[in-house]
Each structure stands twice: as C-alpha cells, then as structure tokens.
Amino acid sequence: MGSSTISVDEFQALEQKVLQTVELIKKEREARTAAETERNEARGEVIALQEKLTAAEEKLSAVTEKLTATTEELAAAGTAQAEVDSLQKEREAVKLRVEKMLAQMDELL
C-alpha cells in the first residue's frame, strides 16, 4: 500500500489555500450583492427618469397645443384687422364721394 500521509507543511499549505478560496468566494458574493444592489438602484433611477420624461413630454404637448391655438387666434385677429382696415378705407372713400355729391348738390342749388 502507498503512503498517504501528508506532512504538516503540506497540510498547512492546503489549509491556507482552502482559506484563501473561501475568502475569495466570500468577496465575490459580496461584490455580486453590491453589483445587484447598484443595478437595482440604477433601474429605479431609470424608471424615475422615464416618468419625468413622460411628464415633460405631456407638458410639451399641452404647451404645443396652446401655442397652436394662440397662433390660430393671432392669424384670425390679423385677418379681422385687415378686414377692419379695408372697411375703414372703403368708409373713407364713401365719405369722400358723399361729400363730393353734397358739394355738387350745393352748387346746383
């Protein structure tokens, strides 16, 4: 039969390697837990930012609608103002013609 005795130095070296391996596994688990925690926090931040973006897009849409309505109102007001200007010019022309006709009537009388 073979000799299966391990020297004290070999046993201590093996024990040291086992302890180092256990320590490495422990650190890896801690690192994995920390990474998962960071990932979960980052996901939460992403969700919060997406909600803020959605709210901002809704606000932008509302402001765009208001701007469109205001632009349409301004265009209508501009059209109305142009019509008022046209009517005032026409009124002035009619006034001048009436005054001219009255002056001619005065000459005839």
C-alpha positions, 0 to 999 in steps of 0.5 A: 500500500502507498503512503498517504500521509501528508506532512504538516507543511503540506497540510498547512499549505492546503489549509491556507489555500482552502482559506484563501478560496473561501475568502475569495468566494466570500468577496465575490458574493459580496461584490455580486450583492453590491453589483445587484444592489447598484443595478437595482438602484440604477433601474429605479433611477431609470424608471424615475427618469422615464416618468419625468420624461413622460411628464415633460413630454405631456407638458410639451404637448399641452404647451404645443397645443396652446401655442397652436391655438394662440397662433390660430387666434393671432392669424384670425385677429390679423385677418379681422384687422385687415378686414377692419382696415379695408372697411375703414378705407372703403368708409373713407372713400364713401365719405369722400364721394358723399361729400363730393355729391353734397358739394355738387348738390350745393352748387346746383342749388 
